[in-house]
Amino acid sequence: MGTRAEPTDALLCLCAHITEGEVLTAIDGGAHDVSSVRDMTEASSGCGDCAVDIEDLIAERTGGDHGA
């Protein structure tokens, strides 16, 4: 797994009010790209500013490269 021990309640997507923990749960559930995370959580369905943060979490959680 990634380096984060515990998901946080910090808002990651301000438009949809989605927390980092909700995004990490989606990633752990098989969402391995921004589109899949969006489908599972609605994160990045508004302005899209959080897409880079979601990509970073995916890379961190899955051991992949950012943007790959």
C-alpha positions as CSV (number, residue, x, y, z in Angstrom):
1,M,0.0,0.0,0.0
2,G,0.9,3.7,-0.1
3,T,2.6,5.7,2.6
4,R,-0.5,7.2,4.1
5,A,-1.4,5.3,7.3
6,E,-4.9,6.7,7.7
7,P,-7.2,8.5,5.3
8,T,-8.0,12.1,6.4
9,D,-11.3,14.0,6.6
10,A,-9.7,16.9,4.8
11,L,-11.7,18.1,1.9
12,L,-10.0,17.3,-1.4
13,C,-12.8,18.3,-3.8
14,L,-14.4,21.5,-2.7
15,C,-17.0,21.5,-5.4
16,A,-18.5,18.1,-4.5
17,H,-17.4,18.2,-0.8
18,I,-15.4,14.9,-1.1
19,T,-12.7,14.1,1.5
20,E,-9.3,12.7,0.9
21,G,-10.5,9.6,2.8
22,E,-13.4,9.1,0.4
23,V,-11.0,9.3,-2.6
24,L,-8.6,6.9,-0.9
25,T,-11.5,4.4,-0.3
26,A,-12.4,4.7,-4.0
27,I,-8.7,4.0,-5.0
28,D,-8.6,1.0,-2.7
29,G,-11.8,-0.1,-4.3
30,G,-10.3,-0.2,-7.7
31,A,-10.5,3.4,-9.1
32,H,-7.0,3.8,-10.6
33,D,-7.6,6.9,-12.7
34,V,-9.4,10.3,-12.2
35,S,-12.3,9.2,-14.3
36,S,-12.9,6.1,-12.1
37,V,-12.6,8.2,-8.9
38,R,-15.1,10.7,-10.3
39,D,-17.5,7.9,-11.1
40,M,-17.3,6.5,-7.6
41,T,-17.2,9.7,-5.6
42,E,-18.1,12.7,-7.8
43,A,-14.7,14.2,-7.0
44,S,-13.4,16.3,-9.9
45,S,-16.8,16.6,-11.4
46,G,-17.0,20.4,-11.0
47,C,-14.1,22.7,-11.7
48,G,-11.5,19.9,-11.9
49,D,-8.9,21.7,-9.8
50,C,-8.5,18.6,-7.6
51,A,-7.6,16.2,-10.5
52,V,-3.9,16.6,-9.9
53,D,-4.3,15.9,-6.2
54,I,-6.3,12.8,-7.1
55,E,-3.6,11.7,-9.6
56,D,-1.0,12.1,-6.8
57,L,-3.1,10.0,-4.4
58,I,-3.5,7.3,-7.0
59,A,0.2,7.2,-7.7
60,E,1.0,7.2,-4.0
61,R,-1.5,4.5,-3.1
62,T,-0.8,2.2,-6.0
63,G,2.9,2.8,-6.3
64,G,2.5,4.2,-9.8
65,D,4.0,7.2,-11.4
66,H,2.2,10.5,-11.3
67,G,0.3,11.1,-14.5
68,A,1.0,7.6,-15.9
